[in-house]
Amino acid sequence: MSIVYDYFGGLYINLTNRCPCRCEFCIKNFTNSLGSADSLMLDHEPTVEEVKAELRRWDVQNYDEVIFCGYGEPTERLEELLEIARFIKAAYGKPIRINTIGLADLIWERPTAPELAGIIDAVSISMNEADAESFERLCHPRFGRGSYDAMLKYIEDVKQYVPDVAVSVVSGSISREALEKCRAKAGEMGVRFKIR
């Protein structure tokens, strides 16, 4: 089980395998590991102290940023994520990014973006589709059709507290037309657009 791993030169933290979505393209449907990880399928969710101990085994200074992204939705463990992020800032002074599906507010039933202020430097949100119906069909969110609008609201909210916000889609998982609609939507929202 890998808690911290290197992937394409980035240092990643795998906090949980829980996720509010079951995206049809999700990489965990096809392989148990990425990069230097032996397996990203966790036999238990690591404690904050376990994550800190794992980070101490790495030369964190060799990385440009630390990314919370594993085989689950990192904001499922928001309190632990923020505690670990504070530790990384204090110990290593590195920028921190969260890769997320953008449904933290539905998971926690409260606005969560303000909690990221001053701790998280970048958030990358998986937009994945151009409308609610298509998003539900592709990502199967446990919160249903309202998930898409909640994700869009999260994007607008998080921009107020985090300096670098991007949205992404997975190449090949949606039509070219939908991809371009997502690109346009990102432009309208004033956030960067990425194709994964």
Secondary structure, 3 states (H helix, E strand, C coil): CCCEEEECCEEEECCCCCCCCCCCCCHHHCCCCCCCCCCCCCCCCCCHHHHHHHHHCCCHHHCCCEEECCCCCHHHHHHHHHHHHHHHHHHHCCCEEEEECCCHHHHHCCCCHHHHCCCCCEEEEECCCCCHHHHHHHHCCCCCCHHHHHHHHHHHHHCCCCCEEEEEECCCCCCHHHHHHHHHHHHHHCCEEEEC
